[in-house]
Amino acid sequence: GCKSEPLETKWHWAPGAWQDSTRTSAFQPYKPPTLLTNLQRGNTQTQIHQLYVGNDITFHTLAGQGELTSDHIHSNSVDMTDEKGLTGLMWASAYGQIGSAKQLLKRGASINRCGPNLQTSLHLAAAYGHHDVVKLLLNHGADPNACDEDGNTPLIYGAHCDHPHVCYELLIKGAEITLTNTSNVSAYKAAIMNNSMNAKAVIENHLIPQIINTPTDEL
């Protein structure tokens, strides 16, 4: 199973915190440190070099920059982690580097391996809207219902961050709409709370046929 390691920082949300005007919402997917803490969507390339002191180019930064070649990847080190417990596949997934992800998977990278907060590569790809990587990971057997330590599934991440294509790929591959995190927030509720209208519409379109096809005595 996945092992969790203590972190320097952790977000805790009290019940009803969403009513406090100083908080953005009760649900906030935890973004793993190092890779995502200072990352701004749409500005990934300029952020990568700041993640390591002295601009050290490592196996993991190469994965994040999409510059991995087969020469960089060896079967005995394909799943090696950085100092925060993140693998090359997690880096490639978070930065949307499908080429790097394919190379790593070809060399046998562990697709459902967890980071320090039980986040998988699929969680990271979903959180940042990389639906092509999400599709790749799912086709290689990634668990669509994996939960991080706060109970967030990839679908909850995708819904919260309003990534409709991510939500669609997850739903057609068996992501469970009804799963909730430790704050009792489902993907649909996360979309509503964060005003993620596109993701909300995708989830509704997935739900409607199920409701229509359900015998009335089961409703």
Secondary structure, 3 states (H helix, E strand, C coil): CCCCCCCCCCCCCCCCHHHCCCCCCCCCCCCCCCCCCCCCCCCHHHHHHHHCHHHCCCHHHHHHHCCCCHHHCCCCCCCCECCCCCEHHHHHHHCCCHHHHHHHHHCCCCCCCCCCCCCCHHHHHHHCCCHHHHHHHHHCCCCCCCCCCCCCCHHHHHHHCCCHHHHHHHHHCCCCCCCECCCCCEHHHHHHHCCCHHHHHHHHHHHHHHHHCCCHHHC
